[in-house]
Amino acid sequence: MKKTFILPVLAIGFLIWFLATLAFRFAGQFFFITDSPVVLTSLYAAVIPALILIAVLTFKKFRLSGFENIVAGVLLVLPGMILDTFAIQFFEQIFPNMPSSRAATFGSWLMWAYSVVLLTSVVTGLRHNRMLGRD
């Protein structure tokens, strides 16, 4: 396994976390409207193709294959998962534009988003191994 992708993929994961956190810091009140099932469902659905695309493009950029895709998926979400533990714990201070009652919805959406990336990396990695006959 080549290790040249580890730091750049971690950096991409951090950048995605940083930009998303800024977006929610300044416009989160428009997304996590817990009274609107349509808005919430749309938010959960919209993240699927967006994060699959980001993950797959990252895998292709670094010409990853098999197990490397799975490692890259973990590296993509790791910075955000670590930093979001603090963002959720200090929700009111980091996101004063959203009421604290939306913290659970925000945390749920984050877990969903991280799961999408991880599932994409596992499916992509296993499919690549299967195509090469390395079950």
C-alpha positions, 0 to 999 in steps of 0.5 A: 500500500502506498502511503503518499495519499495519507496526509493529503486525504486527511487534509481534504477531510479537514478542509471539507469539515472546515468549510461545512462547519463555516456553512452551518455556522453562518447558514445552519438555521436554514437547513436544520429546520426540525419542523419541516420533514421535507427540508430534513429529508432533502438534507439527508438525501442531498448529502448522498450523491455529494459525498459519494462524488467527493469520495470517489473523486478522491479515490481516483485522484490518488489512484487508489484501489481495494483496501486503499479506498477503505483507508482513504474513506476513514481518513476523509471522515476522521478529522470531522469525526474528531472535531465534531465531537467538540462541535456537538458538545459546544453546539450553542457556542459554535452555532449560535445561529441555531437553537440548541434543540437542533443539536440532536438533528445536527449530530444525526445528520453528521453520523449519516454523512460520515456513514455515507463516506465510509460505506462508499469506501467499503463498497468501492474497495471491495468491488475493486478487489472482487474485480481483480479476483482478490475476494 
